[in-house]
Structure formats: structure tokens, C-alpha cells
């Protein structure tokens, strides 16, 4: 083992907090940053939206395949809980 490898300690580990982790390492959370990852996210968000309607917290879901290759999911429910206060009346998720 080289000297450089033996010098690796816990101090070298970078801990990412909150949404920063997802932004910097999306593949760790969706399995892929390519087409299969996009498909997984569309299924996850659509499933969440259907659950919100079944629970009575929303009434309408809009899923759109856009001309630029993006997928947009909009729901009139309370939205995904985040740190920021004051959610919009319609939550929109968009991925390209």
C-alpha cells in the first residue's frame, strides 16, 4: 500500500447535508443520472402525487411530456415538505 493510501482518514470524508447532497450526487439517490434515473423519478413523483389524491390532500394531477424532453408533474396539493415556509398552491416538479 502506498503512503498516500495509508494517509486516508475520516477527515477526508465530505458530509453533504440536506438537498445539497442530492444536487451534488444525484446518482446516489435515483440510481442513475441518465434515462433510467429520469424514469425512476417520474414514477416516484407520480406515485407520490396519486397517494396525495387518494389521501384527500389534492384533487388534480397533471403529467406532461414537454417538447424539450422534460417531464413535468404538477399537483394542487400541499407539496413536498421542505425547510422553506409558504408553499405555492400548485407544486410543480420538472426533470430533464
C-alpha positions in Angstrom: 0.0 0.0 0.0 1.4 3.4 -0.9 1.9 6.2 1.6 -0.9 8.3 0.0 -3.4 5.4 0.5 -2.4 4.8 4.1 -3.0 8.5 4.9 -6.7 8.3 4.1 -8.6 9.1 7.3 -12.2 10.1 8.4 -11.1 13.7 7.9 -11.1 13.1 4.2 -14.8 12.3 4.1 -17.1 15.1 3.0 -20.5 15.0 4.6 -23.2 16.6 2.5 -26.3 17.9 4.2 -29.9 18.2 3.0 -30.7 19.0 -0.6 -27.0 19.8 -1.3 -26.3 16.0 -1.2 -28.9 15.3 -3.9 -27.7 18.2 -6.1 -24.1 17.1 -5.9 -24.6 13.3 -6.0 -28.0 12.6 -7.7 -27.0 9.1 -8.8 -26.8 8.0 -5.2 -30.5 8.8 -4.7 -32.1 7.9 -8.0 -29.7 5.1 -9.1 -28.7 6.9 -12.3 -28.4 10.3 -13.9 -29.4 9.0 -17.3 -32.7 7.9 -18.8 -33.3 5.1 -16.3 -32.9 7.6 -13.5 -35.4 10.0 -15.1 -37.9 7.2 -15.5 -37.5 6.3 -11.8 -38.1 9.9 -10.7 -41.2 10.2 -12.9 -42.6 7.0 -11.3 -41.7 8.2 -7.8 -43.2 11.6 -8.1 -46.3 10.3 -10.0 -46.8 7.7 -7.3 -46.5 10.3 -4.6 -49.0 12.6 -6.4 -51.5 9.7 -6.7 -51.1 9.0 -2.9 -51.8 12.7 -2.2 -55.1 12.5 -4.2 -56.1 9.2 -2.5 -55.5 10.7 0.9 -57.7 13.7 0.1 -54.9 16.3 0.2 -55.1 17.1 -3.6 -57.6 16.8 -6.4 -55.7 17.2 -9.7 -52.5 15.8 -11.1 -51.0 17.0 -14.4 -48.2 15.0 -16.0 -46.8 16.5 -19.2 -44.1 15.3 -21.6 -42.6 18.6 -22.9 -41.1 19.3 -26.3 -37.6 19.9 -24.8 -37.5 16.3 -23.5 -38.5 17.3 -19.9 -41.2 15.7 -17.8 -43.4 18.0 -15.7 -45.7 16.8 -12.8 -48.0 19.3 -11.2 -50.3 18.7 -8.3 -52.7 21.1 -6.5 -51.8 19.6 -3.0 -49.7 20.9 -0.2 -46.5 19.7 -1.8 -43.4 18.0 -0.5 -42.4 19.3 2.9 -39.2 21.4 2.8 -37.5 23.7 5.1 -38.9 26.8 3.4 -42.2 28.1 4.7 -45.1 29.1 2.5 -45.9 26.6 -0.3 -47.4 27.6 -3.6 -51.0 26.4 -4.3 -49.7 24.1 -7.1 -46.5 22.1 -6.6 -44.6 21.5 -9.9 -41.8 19.0 -10.3 -39.8 19.2 -13.6 -36.9 17.0 -14.7 -35.0 16.9 -18.0 
